[in-house]
Amino acid sequence: MKSILVRLSEQPDRIIPARLIREVPSAEHELPSMALSTEGGGKQELDPKDRDHTKALARLFQFDVQLLNNTNVNQQKTDVLPYGTRAYVRFTHQAEPVAMQAWRRLRQLFLSRLAV
């Protein structure tokens, strides 16, 4: 991964660099927060078959990132954002040859058709 950039919804004009702390190696249906569901203001639709209403229809990956050089509105250094803060995260990857991209897409197509 080349870089991670974060924009907070309160300050969309400010870009904050970040680093990857942890990633869950498999996709899961379990939502880490109900704020991500359509009922909580997010974009993930809930599975109507789930009685607890905590599972998404699509499988999701979870990444934990740490903001670098984060200052709040008063220009004070802060390590913790208020709970429920919405952030837009951009992961920039290294350049890859077109042949490698095509091979990966073809492999993903076969794996999705075989339900792996």
Phi and psi in degrees as GROMACS dihedral restraints (atoms count N, CA, C in turn):
[ dihedral_restraints ]
;  ai    aj    ak    al  type     phi  dphi    fc
    3     4     5     6     1   -82.6    20    10
    4     5     6     7     1   -48.8    20    10
    6     7     8     9     1  -159.6    20    10
    7     8     9    10     1   162.2    20    10
    9    10    11    12     1  -129.3    20    10
   10    11    12    13     1   126.1    20    10
   12    13    14    15     1  -122.8    20    10
   13    14    15    16     1   139.6    20    10
   15    16    17    18     1  -124.9    20    10
   16    17    18    19     1   137.8    20    10
   18    19    20    21     1  -121.1    20    10
   19    20    21    22     1   127.9    20    10
   21    22    23    24     1   -86.5    20    10
   22    23    24    25     1   145.0    20    10
   24    25    26    27     1   -64.7    20    10
   25    26    27    28     1   -27.1    20    10
   27    28    29    30     1   -73.5    20    10
   28    29    30    31     1   -26.2    20    10
   30    31    32    33     1  -133.8    20    10
   31    32    33    34     1    69.9    20    10
   33    34    35    36     1   -66.5    20    10
   34    35    36    37     1   -17.7    20    10
   36    37    38    39     1   -83.9    20    10
   37    38    39    40     1    -9.7    20    10
   39    40    41    42     1  -102.9    20    10
   40    41    42    43     1   128.3    20    10
   42    43    44    45     1  -106.1    20    10
   43    44    45    46     1   128.4    20    10
   45    46    47    48     1  -114.3    20    10
   46    47    48    49     1   124.6    20    10
   48    49    50    51     1   -70.1    20    10
   49    50    51    52     1   152.3    20    10
   51    52    53    54     1  -143.4    20    10
   52    53    54    55     1   169.4    20    10
   54    55    56    57     1  -133.5    20    10
   55    56    57    58     1   152.0    20    10
   57    58    59    60     1   -79.2    20    10
   58    59    60    61     1   126.3    20    10
   60    61    62    63     1   -99.2    20    10
   61    62    63    64     1   -45.1    20    10
   63    64    65    66     1  -153.8    20    10
   64    65    66    67     1   145.5    20    10
   66    67    68    69     1  -135.2    20    10
   67    68    69    70     1   138.6    20    10
   69    70    71    72     1   -83.3    20    10
   70    71    72    73     1   123.8    20    10
   72    73    74    75     1   -72.9    20    10
   73    74    75    76     1    -5.6    20    10
   75    76    77    78     1  -132.7    20    10
   76    77    78    79     1   152.7    20    10
   78    79    80    81     1   -81.7    20    10
   79    80    81    82     1   141.4    20    10
   81    82    83    84     1  -132.6    20    10
   82    83    84    85     1   158.5    20    10
   84    85    86    87     1   -85.6    20    10
   85    86    87    88     1   -18.6    20    10
   87    88    89    90     1   -71.3    20    10
   88    89    90    91     1   127.0    20    10
   90    91    92    93     1   -81.4    20    10
   91    92    93    94     1   133.1    20    10
   93    94    95    96     1   -70.8    20    10
   94    95    96    97     1   -23.3    20    10
   96    97    98    99     1  -151.1    20    10
   97    98    99   100     1   141.6    20    10
   99   100   101   102     1   -69.6    20    10
  100   101   102   103     1   -14.0    20    10
  102   103   104   105     1   -64.9    20    10
  103   104   105   106     1   -19.4    20    10
  105   106   107   108     1   -81.2    20    10
  106   107   108   109     1   -16.9    20    10
  108   109   110   111     1   -79.3    20    10
  109   110   111   112     1   161.5    20    10
  111   112   113   114     1   -62.5    20    10
  112   113   114   115     1   -30.3    20    10
  114   115   116   117     1   -73.6    20    10
  115   116   117   118     1   -21.2    20    10
  117   118   119   120     1  -101.8    20    10
  118   119   120   121     1     6.3    20    10
  120   121   122   123     1   102.2    20    10
  121   122   123   124     1    -0.9    20    10
  123   124   125   126     1   -93.6    20    10
  124   125   126   127     1  -164.0    20    10
  126   127   128   129     1  -111.2    20    10
  127   128   129   130     1    -4.0    20    10
  129   130   131   132     1   -88.1    20    10
  130   131   132   133     1   123.2    20    10
  132   133   134   135     1   -80.2    20    10
  133   134   135   136     1   140.6    20    10
  135   136   137   138     1   -82.8    20    10
  136   137   138   139     1   150.8    20    10
  138   139   140   141     1   -76.0    20    10
  139   140   141   142     1   118.2    20    10
  141   142   143   144     1   -67.3    20    10
  142   143   144   145     1   -18.3    20    10
  144   145   146   147     1   -79.1    20    10
  145   146   147   148     1   -18.8    20    10
  147   148   149   150     1   -79.9    20    10
  148   149   150   151     1   119.8    20    10
  150   151   152   153     1   -72.5    20    10
  151   152   153   154     1   -27.6    20    10
  153   154   155   156     1   -83.0    20    10
  154   155   156   157     1   -12.1    20    10
  156   157   158   159     1    55.8    20    10
  157   158   159   160     1    46.0    20    10
  159   160   161   162     1  -123.1    20    10
  160   161   162   163     1     1.7    20    10
  162   163   164   165     1  -112.3    20    10
  163   164   165   166     1   140.9    20    10
  165   166   167   168     1   -88.6    20    10
  166   167   168   169     1   157.0    20    10
  168   169   170   171     1   -67.1    20    10
  169   170   171   172     1   -42.9    20    10
  171   172   173   174     1   -93.7    20    10
  172   173   174   175     1   152.2    20    10
  174   175   176   177     1   -79.0    20    10
  175   176   177   178     1   142.3    20    10
  177   178   179   180     1  -124.5    20    10
  178   179   180   181     1   148.4    20    10
  180   181   182   183     1  -100.9    20    10
  181   182   183   184     1   148.8    20    10
  183   184   185   186     1  -119.4    20    10
  184   185   186   187     1   130.4    20    10
  186   187   188   189     1  -126.8    20    10
  187   188   189   190     1   135.2    20    10
  189   190   191   192     1  -104.5    20    10
  190   191   192   193     1   124.9    20    10
  192   193   194   195     1  -121.7    20    10
  193   194   195   196     1   151.0    20    10
  195   196   197   198     1  -113.8    20    10
  196   197   198   199     1   129.5    20    10
  198   199   200   201     1   -74.6    20    10
  199   200   201   202     1   138.3    20    10
  201   202   203   204     1  -107.5    20    10
  202   203   204   205     1   140.6    20    10
  204   205   206   207     1    56.9    20    10
  205   206   207   208     1    44.7    20    10
  207   208   209   210     1   -86.7    20    10
  208   209   210   211     1   124.4    20    10
  210   211   212   213     1  -125.3    20    10
  211   212   213   214     1   144.9    20    10
  213   214   215   216     1   -84.2    20    10
  214   215   216   217     1  -170.9    20    10
  216   217   218   219     1   -60.1    20    10
  217   218   219   220     1   -33.7    20    10
  219   220   221   222     1   -84.7    20    10
  220   221   222   223     1    12.5    20    10
  222   223   224   225     1    63.5    20    10
  223   224   225   226     1    29.1    20    10
  225   226   227   228     1  -102.6    20    10
  226   227   228   229     1   141.3    20    10
  228   229   230   231     1   -67.1    20    10
  229   230   231   232     1   131.8    20    10
  231   232   233   234     1  -140.2    20    10
  232   233   234   235     1   142.2    20    10
  234   235   236   237     1   -99.9    20    10
  235   236   237   238     1   -20.5    20    10
  237   238   239   240     1  -121.3    20    10
  238   239   240   241     1   131.6    20    10
  240   241   242   243     1   -91.1    20    10
  241   242   243   244     1   153.2    20    10
  243   244   245   246     1   -60.2    20    10
  244   245   246   247     1   145.1    20    10
  246   247   248   249     1   -59.4    20    10
  247   248   249   250     1   134.8    20    10
  249   250   251   252     1    91.5    20    10
  250   251   252   253     1     3.4    20    10
  252   253   254   255     1   -66.2    20    10
  253   254   255   256     1   128.6    20    10
  255   256   257   258     1   -90.4    20    10
  256   257   258   259     1   133.7    20    10
  258   259   260   261     1  -132.8    20    10
  259   260   261   262     1   146.9    20    10
  261   262   263   264     1  -109.2    20    10
  262   263   264   265     1   122.4    20    10
  264   265   266   267     1  -114.5    20    10
  265   266   267   268     1   132.8    20    10
  267   268   269   270     1  -116.9    20    10
  268   269   270   271     1   122.0    20    10
  270   271   272   273     1   -98.8    20    10
  271   272   273   274     1   119.6    20    10
  273   274   275   276     1  -103.3    20    10
  274   275   276   277     1   124.4    20    10
  276   277   278   279     1  -103.5    20    10
  277   278   279   280     1   164.2    20    10
  279   280   281   282     1   -65.0    20    10
  280   281   282   283     1   153.6    20    10
  282   283   284   285     1   -64.4    20    10
  283   284   285   286     1   147.0    20    10
  285   286   287   288     1  -136.8    20    10
  286   287   288   289     1   138.4    20    10
  288   289   290   291     1   -60.0    20    10
  289   290   291   292     1   151.2    20    10
  291   292   293   294     1   -60.1    20    10
  292   293   294   295     1   -37.8    20    10
  294   295   296   297     1   -62.4    20    10
  295   296   297   298     1   -40.4    20    10
  297   298   299   300     1   -67.0    20    10
  298   299   300   301     1   -38.7    20    10
  300   301   302   303     1   -63.7    20    10
  301   302   303   304     1   -43.8    20    10
  303   304   305   306     1   -63.8    20    10
  304   305   306   307     1   -42.5    20    10
  306   307   308   309     1   -62.1    20    10
  307   308   309   310     1   -43.3    20    10
  309   310   311   312     1   -63.4    20    10
  310   311   312   313     1   -43.5    20    10
  312   313   314   315     1   -63.3    20    10
  313   314   315   316     1   -41.7    20    10
  315   316   317   318     1   -63.7    20    10
  316   317   318   319     1   -43.1    20    10
  318   319   320   321     1   -62.7    20    10
  319   320   321   322     1   -43.3    20    10
  321   322   323   324     1   -63.1    20    10
  322   323   324   325     1   -37.2    20    10
  324   325   326   327     1   -62.3    20    10
  325   326   327   328     1   -47.3    20    10
  327   328   329   330     1   -64.9    20    10
  328   329   330   331     1   -41.4    20    10
  330   331   332   333     1   -65.3    20    10
  331   332   333   334     1   -37.4    20    10
  333   334   335   336     1   -70.4    20    10
  334   335   336   337     1   -35.3    20    10
  336   337   338   339     1   -71.0    20    10
  337   338   339   340     1   -30.2    20    10
  339   340   341   342     1   -88.6    20    10
  340   341   342   343     1     1.6    20    10
  342   343   344   345     1    56.5    20    10
  343   344   345   346     1    46.7    20    10
